[in-house]
Structures are given as C-alpha cells and as structure tokens.
Amino acid sequence: MESYDPAADTWQQHAPMPTPRHAVAAVSIDDWVYVAGGGAVLGGGVQSSVHEAFTLA
C-alpha cells in the first residue's frame, strides 16, 4: 500500500492491507483510514464484505 503527500509531492510505502482486494471505498478520519468492500478477485465475480480500519502513523 502507498500514500501520497501532496505537500512534498512524494509517495510513501506502507505495510500491505490486512485483506488484499481492489475497487474499494476508503475514507480518512483523523489518523485512520477506513476501507470498505471491494473485490476479492479481479473481474467482479466475488465481492468482499470486509470493513477494516488502520492507521499510517
């Protein structure tokens, strides 16, 4: 996983998300990132109902 710092115009790498998936919805609140849903495999045939929260700090 990566995060972008627009003030420094740089990307930073982080540990992988606990549950790998794509096409997720995400929002940040304070120091936390909340990630919901997404697809477990490419193609959209298997959707995930996993919701996770983690911090980059």
mmCIF file of the N, C-alpha and C atoms, coordinates in Angstrom:
data_MODEL
# 
_entry.id   MODEL 
# 
loop_
_atom_site.group_PDB 
_atom_site.id 
_atom_site.type_symbol 
_atom_site.label_atom_id 
_atom_site.label_alt_id 
_atom_site.label_comp_id 
_atom_site.label_asym_id 
_atom_site.label_entity_id 
_atom_site.label_seq_id 
_atom_site.pdbx_PDB_ins_code 
_atom_site.Cartn_x 
_atom_site.Cartn_y 
_atom_site.Cartn_z 
_atom_site.occupancy 
_atom_site.B_iso_or_equiv 
_atom_site.pdbx_formal_charge 
_atom_site.auth_seq_id 
_atom_site.auth_comp_id 
_atom_site.auth_asym_id 
_atom_site.auth_atom_id 
_atom_site.pdbx_PDB_model_num 
ATOM 1   N N  . MET A 1 1  ? 0.839   -1.159  0.000   1.00 0.00 ? 1  MET A N  1 
ATOM 2   C CA . MET A 1 1  ? 0.000   0.000   0.000   1.00 0.00 ? 1  MET A CA 1 
ATOM 3   C C  . MET A 1 1  ? 0.892   1.232   0.000   1.00 0.00 ? 1  MET A C  1 
ATOM 4   N N  . GLU A 1 2  ? 0.405   2.299   -0.588  1.00 0.00 ? 2  GLU A N  1 
ATOM 5   C CA . GLU A 1 2  ? 1.147   3.546   -0.659  1.00 0.00 ? 2  GLU A CA 1 
ATOM 6   C C  . GLU A 1 2  ? 0.251   4.716   -0.276  1.00 0.00 ? 2  GLU A C  1 
ATOM 7   N N  . SER A 1 3  ? 0.880   5.786   0.194   1.00 0.00 ? 3  SER A N  1 
ATOM 8   C CA . SER A 1 3  ? 0.153   7.024   0.447   1.00 0.00 ? 3  SER A CA 1 
ATOM 9   C C  . SER A 1 3  ? 0.901   8.162   -0.249  1.00 0.00 ? 3  SER A C  1 
ATOM 10  N N  . TYR A 1 4  ? 0.147   9.174   -0.636  1.00 0.00 ? 4  TYR A N  1 
ATOM 11  C CA . TYR A 1 4  ? 0.709   10.325  -1.351  1.00 0.00 ? 4  TYR A CA 1 
ATOM 12  C C  . TYR A 1 4  ? 0.683   11.545  -0.447  1.00 0.00 ? 4  TYR A C  1 
ATOM 13  N N  . ASP A 1 5  ? 1.782   12.260  -0.389  1.00 0.00 ? 5  ASP A N  1 
ATOM 14  C CA . ASP A 1 5  ? 1.880   13.509  0.353   1.00 0.00 ? 5  ASP A CA 1 
ATOM 15  C C  . ASP A 1 5  ? 1.925   14.651  -0.660  1.00 0.00 ? 5  ASP A C  1 
ATOM 16  N N  . PRO A 1 6  ? 0.811   15.352  -0.872  1.00 0.00 ? 6  PRO A N  1 
ATOM 17  C CA . PRO A 1 6  ? 0.791   16.404  -1.889  1.00 0.00 ? 6  PRO A CA 1 
ATOM 18  C C  . PRO A 1 6  ? 1.714   17.576  -1.553  1.00 0.00 ? 6  PRO A C  1 
ATOM 19  N N  . ALA A 1 7  ? 1.954   17.858  -0.287  1.00 0.00 ? 7  ALA A N  1 
ATOM 20  C CA . ALA A 1 7  ? 2.833   18.970  0.080   1.00 0.00 ? 7  ALA A CA 1 
ATOM 21  C C  . ALA A 1 7  ? 4.276   18.692  -0.349  1.00 0.00 ? 7  ALA A C  1 
ATOM 22  N N  . ALA A 1 8  ? 4.706   17.424  -0.228  1.00 0.00 ? 8  ALA A N  1 
ATOM 23  C CA . ALA A 1 8  ? 6.073   17.048  -0.603  1.00 0.00 ? 8  ALA A CA 1 
ATOM 24  C C  . ALA A 1 8  ? 6.142   16.454  -2.007  1.00 0.00 ? 8  ALA A C  1 
ATOM 25  N N  . ASP A 1 9  ? 4.973   16.205  -2.616  1.00 0.00 ? 9  ASP A N  1 
ATOM 26  C CA . ASP A 1 9  ? 4.890   15.572  -3.933  1.00 0.00 ? 9  ASP A CA 1 
ATOM 27  C C  . ASP A 1 9  ? 5.666   14.249  -3.957  1.00 0.00 ? 9  ASP A C  1 
ATOM 28  N N  . THR A 1 10 ? 5.420   13.435  -2.905  1.00 0.00 ? 10 THR A N  1 
ATOM 29  C CA . THR A 1 10 ? 6.109   12.139  -2.796  1.00 0.00 ? 10 THR A CA 1 
ATOM 30  C C  . THR A 1 10 ? 5.131   11.045  -2.392  1.00 0.00 ? 10 THR A C  1 
ATOM 31  N N  . TRP A 1 11 ? 5.497   9.809   -2.719  1.00 0.00 ? 11 TRP A N  1 
ATOM 32  C CA . TRP A 1 11 ? 4.751   8.622   -2.320  1.00 0.00 ? 11 TRP A CA 1 
ATOM 33  C C  . TRP A 1 11 ? 5.544   7.897   -1.238  1.00 0.00 ? 11 TRP A C  1 
ATOM 34  N N  . GLN A 1 12 ? 4.838   7.276   -0.297  1.00 0.00 ? 12 GLN A N  1 
ATOM 35  C CA . GLN A 1 12 ? 5.473   6.502   0.760   1.00 0.00 ? 12 GLN A CA 1 
ATOM 36  C C  . GLN A 1 12 ? 4.853   5.112   0.806   1.00 0.00 ? 12 GLN A C  1 
ATOM 37  N N  . GLN A 1 13 ? 5.684   4.082   0.928   1.00 0.00 ? 13 GLN A N  1 
ATOM 38  C CA . GLN A 1 13 ? 5.184   2.713   1.013   1.00 0.00 ? 13 GLN A CA 1 
ATOM 39  C C  . GLN A 1 13 ? 4.871   2.361   2.463   1.00 0.00 ? 13 GLN A C  1 
ATOM 40  N N  . HIS A 1 14 ? 3.829   1.516   2.631   1.00 0.00 ? 14 HIS A N  1 
ATOM 41  C CA . HIS A 1 14 ? 3.390   1.044   3.945   1.00 0.00 ? 14 HIS A CA 1 
ATOM 42  C C  . HIS A 1 14 ? 3.209   -0.470  3.866   1.00 0.00 ? 14 HIS A C  1 
ATOM 43  N N  . ALA A 1 15 ? 2.956   -1.060  5.008   1.00 0.00 ? 15 ALA A N  1 
ATOM 44  C CA . ALA A 1 15 ? 2.674   -2.495  5.053   1.00 0.00 ? 15 ALA A CA 1 
ATOM 45  C C  . ALA A 1 15 ? 1.427   -2.791  4.220   1.00 0.00 ? 15 ALA A C  1 
ATOM 46  N N  . PRO A 1 16 ? 1.316   -4.000  3.672   1.00 0.00 ? 16 PRO A N  1 
ATOM 47  C CA . PRO A 1 16 ? 0.120   -4.356  2.893   1.00 0.00 ? 16 PRO A CA 1 
ATOM 48  C C  . PRO A 1 16 ? -1.153  -4.274  3.746   1.00 0.00 ? 16 PRO A C  1 
ATOM 49  N N  . MET A 1 17 ? -2.277  -4.026  3.079   1.00 0.00 ? 17 MET A N  1 
ATOM 50  C CA . MET A 1 17 ? -3.550  -4.047  3.788   1.00 0.00 ? 17 MET A CA 1 
ATOM 51  C C  . MET A 1 17 ? -3.786  -5.456  4.324   1.00 0.00 ? 17 MET A C  1 
ATOM 52  N N  . PRO A 1 18 ? -4.478  -5.587  5.460   1.00 0.00 ? 18 PRO A N  1 
ATOM 53  C CA . PRO A 1 18 ? -4.722  -6.914  6.037   1.00 0.00 ? 18 PRO A CA 1 
ATOM 54  C C  . PRO A 1 18 ? -5.466  -7.862  5.092   1.00 0.00 ? 18 PRO A C  1 
ATOM 55  N N  . THR A 1 19 ? -6.410  -7.331  4.312   1.00 0.00 ? 19 THR A N  1 
ATOM 56  C CA . THR A 1 19 ? -7.176  -8.156  3.378   1.00 0.00 ? 19 THR A CA 1 
ATOM 57  C C  . THR A 1 19 ? -6.974  -7.610  1.967   1.00 0.00 ? 19 THR A C  1 
ATOM 58  N N  . PRO A 1 20 ? -6.201  -8.310  1.125   1.00 0.00 ? 20 PRO A N  1 
ATOM 59  C CA . PRO A 1 20 ? -5.982  -7.823  -0.245  1.00 0.00 ? 20 PRO A CA 1 
ATOM 60  C C  . PRO A 1 20 ? -7.289  -7.782  -1.041  1.00 0.00 ? 20 PRO A C  1 
ATOM 61  N N  . ARG A 1 21 ? -7.540  -6.660  -1.728  1.00 0.00 ? 21 ARG A N  1 
ATOM 62  C CA . ARG A 1 21 ? -8.708  -6.534  -2.598  1.00 0.00 ? 21 ARG A CA 1 
ATOM 63  C C  . ARG A 1 21 ? -8.549  -5.283  -3.445  1.00 0.00 ? 21 ARG A C  1 
ATOM 64  N N  . HIS A 1 22 ? -9.423  -5.127  -4.411  1.00 0.00 ? 22 HIS A N  1 
ATOM 65  C CA . HIS A 1 22 ? -9.350  -3.976  -5.319  1.00 0.00 ? 22 HIS A CA 1 
ATOM 66  C C  . HIS A 1 22 ? -10.715 -3.320  -5.385  1.00 0.00 ? 22 HIS A C  1 
ATOM 67  N N  . ALA A 1 23 ? -10.759 -2.141  -5.985  1.00 0.00 ? 23 ALA A N  1 
ATOM 68  C CA . ALA A 1 23 ? -12.003 -1.379  -6.171  1.00 0.00 ? 23 ALA A CA 1 
ATOM 69  C C  . ALA A 1 23 ? -12.716 -1.132  -4.842  1.00 0.00 ? 23 ALA A C  1 
ATOM 70  N N  . VAL A 1 24 ? -11.957 -0.696  -3.851  1.00 0.00 ? 24 VAL A N  1 
ATOM 71  C CA . VAL A 1 24 ? -12.514 -0.453  -2.520  1.00 0.00 ? 24 VAL A CA 1 
ATOM 72  C C  . VAL A 1 24 ? -13.025 0.982   -2.401  1.00 0.00 ? 24 VAL A C  1 
ATOM 73  N N  . ALA A 1 25 ? -13.777 1.232   -1.361  1.00 0.00 ? 25 ALA A N  1 
ATOM 74  C CA . ALA A 1 25 ? -14.134 2.591   -0.965  1.00 0.00 ? 25 ALA A CA 1 
ATOM 75  C C  . ALA A 1 25 ? -13.315 2.896   0.282   1.00 0.00 ? 25 ALA A C  1 
ATOM 76  N N  . ALA A 1 26 ? -12.740 4.083   0.353   1.00 0.00 ? 26 ALA A N  1 
ATOM 77  C CA . ALA A 1 26 ? -11.914 4.439   1.505   1.00 0.00 ? 26 ALA A CA 1 
ATOM 78  C C  . ALA A 1 26 ? -12.157 5.888   1.897   1.00 0.00 ? 26 ALA A C  1 
ATOM 79  N N  . VAL A 1 27 ? -12.010 6.146   3.183   1.00 0.00 ? 27 VAL A N  1 
ATOM 80  C CA . VAL A 1 27 ? -12.128 7.498   3.712   1.00 0.00 ? 27 VAL A CA 1 
ATOM 81  C C  . VAL A 1 27 ? -11.145 7.629   4.873   1.00 0.00 ? 27 VAL A C  1 
ATOM 82  N N  . SER A 1 28 ? -10.591 8.822   5.051   1.00 0.00 ? 28 SER A N  1 
ATOM 83  C CA . SER A 1 28 ? -9.713  9.040   6.199   1.00 0.00 ? 28 SER A CA 1 
ATOM 84  C C  . SER A 1 28 ? -10.400 9.969   7.186   1.00 0.00 ? 28 SER A C  1 
ATOM 85  N N  . ILE A 1 29 ? -10.280 9.611   8.449   1.00 0.00 ? 29 ILE A N  1 
ATOM 86  C CA . ILE A 1 29 ? -10.800 10.422  9.546   1.00 0.00 ? 29 ILE A CA 1 
ATOM 87  C C  . ILE A 1 29 ? -9.692  10.491  10.591  1.00 0.00 ? 29 ILE A C  1 
ATOM 88  N N  . ASP A 1 30 ? -9.219  11.694  10.850  1.00 0.00 ? 30 ASP A N  1 
ATOM 89  C CA . ASP A 1 30 ? -8.057  11.904  11.723  1.00 0.00 ? 30 ASP A CA 1 
ATOM 90  C C  . ASP A 1 30 ? -6.887  11.086  11.188  1.00 0.00 ? 30 ASP A C  1 
ATOM 91  N N  . ASP A 1 31 ? -6.298  10.220  11.987  1.00 0.00 ? 31 ASP A N  1 
ATOM 92  C CA . ASP A 1 31 ? -5.144  9.421   11.553  1.00 0.00 ? 31 ASP A CA 1 
ATOM 93  C C  . ASP A 1 31 ? -5.535  8.040   11.049  1.00 0.00 ? 31 ASP A C  1 
ATOM 94  N N  . TRP A 1 32 ? -6.813  7.786   10.884  1.00 0.00 ? 32 TRP A N  1 
ATOM 95  C CA . TRP A 1 32 ? -7.288  6.449   10.497  1.00 0.00 ? 32 TRP A CA 1 
ATOM 96  C C  . TRP A 1 32 ? -7.802  6.437   9.066   1.00 0.00 ? 32 TRP A C  1 
ATOM 97  N N  . VAL A 1 33 ? -7.585  5.314   8.380   1.00 0.00 ? 33 VAL A N  1 
ATOM 98  C CA . VAL A 1 33 ? -8.133  5.074   7.054   1.00 0.00 ? 33 VAL A CA 1 
ATOM 99  C C  . VAL A 1 33 ? -9.114  3.917   7.174   1.00 0.00 ? 33 VAL A C  1 
ATOM 100 N N  . TYR A 1 34 ? -10.341 4.134   6.738   1.00 0.00 ? 34 TYR A N  1 
ATOM 101 C CA . TYR A 1 34 ? -11.383 3.111   6.779   1.00 0.00 ? 34 TYR A CA 1 
ATOM 102 C C  . TYR A 1 34 ? -11.596 2.607   5.357   1.00 0.00 ? 34 TYR A C  1 
ATOM 103 N N  . VAL A 1 35 ? -11.492 1.299   5.172   1.00 0.00 ? 35 VAL A N  1 
ATOM 104 C CA . VAL A 1 35 ? -11.604 0.683   3.842   1.00 0.00 ? 35 VAL A CA 1 
ATOM 105 C C  . VAL A 1 35 ? -12.766 -0.297  3.876   1.00 0.00 ? 35 VAL A C  1 
ATOM 106 N N  . ALA A 1 36 ? -13.682 -0.149  2.922   1.00 0.00 ? 36 ALA A N  1 
ATOM 107 C CA . ALA A 1 36 ? -14.878 -0.993  2.896   1.00 0.00 ? 36 ALA A CA 1 
ATOM 108 C C  . ALA A 1 36 ? -15.035 -1.682  1.553   1.00 0.00 ? 36 ALA A C  1 
ATOM 109 N N  . GLY A 1 37 ? -15.500 -2.919  1.613   1.00 0.00 ? 37 GLY A N  1 
ATOM 110 C CA . GLY A 1 37 ? -15.884 -3.665  0.421   1.00 0.00 ? 37 GLY A CA 1 
ATOM 111 C C  . GLY A 1 37 ? -14.751 -3.915  -0.542  1.00 0.00 ? 37 GLY A C  1 
ATOM 112 N N  . GLY A 1 38 ? -15.089 -3.931  -1.815  1.00 0.00 ? 38 GLY A N  1 
ATOM 113 C CA . GLY A 1 38 ? -14.129 -4.215  -2.864  1.00 0.00 ? 38 GLY A CA 1 
ATOM 114 C C  . GLY A 1 38 ? -14.270 -5.628  -3.380  1.00 0.00 ? 38 GLY A C  1 
ATOM 115 N N  . GLY A 1 39 ? -13.443 -5.966  -4.339  1.00 0.00 ? 39 GLY A N  1 
ATOM 116 C CA . GLY A 1 39 ? -13.478 -7.299  -4.933  1.00 0.00 ? 39 GLY A CA 1 
ATOM 117 C C  . GLY A 1 39 ? -12.333 -8.143  -4.433  1.00 0.00 ? 39 GLY A C  1 
ATOM 118 N N  . ALA A 1 40 ? -12.639 -9.397  -4.134  1.00 0.00 ? 40 ALA A N  1 
ATOM 119 C CA . ALA A 1 40 ? -11.616 -10.317 -3.655  1.00 0.00 ? 40 ALA A CA 1 
ATOM 120 C C  . ALA A 1 40 ? -10.751 -10.835 -4.808  1.00 0.00 ? 40 ALA A C  1 
ATOM 121 N N  . VAL A 1 41 ? -11.324 -10.901 -6.002  1.00 0.00 ? 41 VAL A N  1 
ATOM 122 C CA . VAL A 1 41 ? -10.583 -11.343 -7.189  1.00 0.00 ? 41 VAL A CA 1 
ATOM 123 C C  . VAL A 1 41 ? -10.933 -10.420 -8.348  1.00 0.00 ? 41 VAL A C  1 
ATOM 124 N N  . LEU A 1 42 ? -10.053 -10.325 -9.327  1.00 0.00 ? 42 LEU A N  1 
ATOM 125 C CA . LEU A 1 42 ? -10.320 -9.494  -10.496 1.00 0.00 ? 42 LEU A CA 1 
ATOM 126 C C  . LEU A 1 42 ? -11.535 -10.008 -11.256 1.00 0.00 ? 42 LEU A C  1 
ATOM 127 N N  . GLY A 1 43 ? -12.281 -9.106  -11.850 1.00 0.00 ? 43 GLY A N  1 
ATOM 128 C CA . GLY A 1 43 ? -13.421 -9.486  -12.666 1.00 0.00 ? 43 GLY A CA 1 
ATOM 129 C C  . GLY A 1 43 ? -14.760 -9.187  -12.026 1.00 0.00 ? 43 GLY A C  1 
ATOM 130 N N  . GLY A 1 44 ? -14.768 -8.896  -10.729 1.00 0.00 ? 44 GLY A N  1 
ATOM 131 C CA . GLY A 1 44 ? -16.005 -8.509  -10.067 1.00 0.00 ? 44 GLY A CA 1 
ATOM 132 C C  . GLY A 1 44 ? -16.925 -9.644  -9.670  1.00 0.00 ? 44 GLY A C  1 
ATOM 133 N N  . GLY A 1 45 ? -16.527 -10.905 -9.889  1.00 0.00 ? 45 GLY A N  1 
ATOM 134 C CA . GLY A 1 45 ? -17.397 -12.032 -9.560  1.00 0.00 ? 45 GLY A CA 1 
ATOM 135 C C  . GLY A 1 45 ? -17.506 -12.313 -8.080  1.00 0.00 ? 45 GLY A C  1 
ATOM 136 N N  . VAL A 1 46 ? -16.511 -11.922 -7.301  1.00 0.00 ? 46 VAL A N  1 
ATOM 137 C CA . VAL A 1 46 ? -16.509 -12.181 -5.864  1.00 0.00 ? 46 VAL A CA 1 
ATOM 138 C C  . VAL A 1 46 ? -16.329 -10.851 -5.148  1.00 0.00 ? 46 VAL A C  1 
ATOM 139 N N  . GLN A 1 47 ? -17.349 -10.426 -4.423  1.00 0.00 ? 47 GLN A N  1 
ATOM 140 C CA . GLN A 1 47 ? -17.291 -9.174  -3.680  1.00 0.00 ? 47 GLN A CA 1 
ATOM 141 C C  . GLN A 1 47 ? -16.964 -9.447  -2.218  1.00 0.00 ? 47 GLN A C  1 
ATOM 142 N N  . SER A 1 48 ? -16.260 -8.524  -1.595  1.00 0.00 ? 48 SER A N  1 
ATOM 143 C CA . SER A 1 48 ? -15.882 -8.651  -0.194  1.00 0.00 ? 48 SER A CA 1 
ATOM 144 C C  . SER A 1 48 ? -16.811 -7.816  0.670   1.00 0.00 ? 48 SER A C  1 
ATOM 145 N N  . SER A 1 49 ? -17.167 -8.345  1.821   1.00 0.00 ? 49 SER A N  1 
ATOM 146 C CA . SER A 1 49 ? -17.953 -7.574  2.788   1.00 0.00 ? 49 SER A CA 1 
ATOM 147 C C  . SER A 1 49 ? -17.078 -7.124  3.958   1.00 0.00 ? 49 SER A C  1 
ATOM 148 N N  . VAL A 1 50 ? -15.763 -7.225  3.786   1.00 0.00 ? 50 VAL A N  1 
ATOM 149 C CA . VAL A 1 50 ? -14.819 -6.852  4.845   1.00 0.00 ? 50 VAL A CA 1 
ATOM 150 C C  . VAL A 1 50 ? -14.725 -5.331  4.965   1.00 0.00 ? 50 VAL A C  1 
ATOM 151 N N  . HIS A 1 51 ? -14.756 -4.860  6.207   1.00 0.00 ? 51 HIS A N  1 
ATOM 152 C CA . HIS A 1 51 ? -14.540 -3.448  6.524   1.00 0.00 ? 51 HIS A CA 1 
ATOM 153 C C  . HIS A 1 51 ? -13.400 -3.399  7.536   1.00 0.00 ? 51 HIS A C  1 
ATOM 154 N N  . GLU A 1 52 ? -12.361 -2.613  7.236   1.00 0.00 ? 52 GLU A N  1 
ATOM 155 C CA . GLU A 1 52 ? -11.207 -2.539  8.118   1.00 0.00 ? 52 GLU A CA 1 
ATOM 156 C C  . GLU A 1 52 ? -10.806 -1.089  8.354   1.00 0.00 ? 52 GLU A C  1 
ATOM 157 N N  . ALA A 1 53 ? -10.139 -0.854  9.473   1.00 0.00 ? 53 ALA A N  1 
ATOM 158 C CA . ALA A 1 53 ? -9.594  0.465   9.778   1.00 0.00 ? 53 ALA A CA 1 
ATOM 159 C C  . ALA A 1 53 ? -8.148  0.286   10.191  1.00 0.00 ? 53 ALA A C  1 
ATOM 160 N N  . PHE A 1 54 ? -7.298  1.185   9.716   1.00 0.00 ? 54 PHE A N  1 
ATOM 161 C CA . PHE A 1 54 ? -5.894  1.133   10.084  1.00 0.00 ? 54 PHE A CA 1 
ATOM 162 C C  . PHE A 1 54 ? -5.323  2.542   10.061  1.00 0.00 ? 54 PHE A C  1 
ATOM 163 N N  . THR A 1 55 ? -4.165  2.683   10.659  1.00 0.00 ? 55 THR A N  1 
ATOM 164 C CA . THR A 1 55 ? -3.506  3.979   10.724  1.00 0.00 ? 55 THR A CA 1 
ATOM 165 C C  . THR A 1 55 ? -2.148  3.897   10.040  1.00 0.00 ? 55 THR A C  1 
ATOM 166 N N  . LEU A 1 56 ? -1.729  4.979   9.424   1.00 0.00 ? 56 LEU A N  1 
ATOM 167 C CA . LEU A 1 56 ? -0.437  5.034   8.749   1.00 0.00 ? 56 LEU A CA 1 
ATOM 168 C C  . LEU A 1 56 ? 0.649   5.540   9.686   1.00 0.00 ? 56 LEU A C  1 
ATOM 169 N N  . ALA A 1 57 ? 0.262   6.018   10.853  1.00 0.00 ? 57 ALA A N  1 
ATOM 170 C CA . ALA A 1 57 ? 1.240   6.571   11.807  1.00 0.00 ? 57 ALA A CA 1 
ATOM 171 C C  . ALA A 1 57 ? 2.010   5.490   12.518  1.00 0.00 ? 57 ALA A C  1 
# 
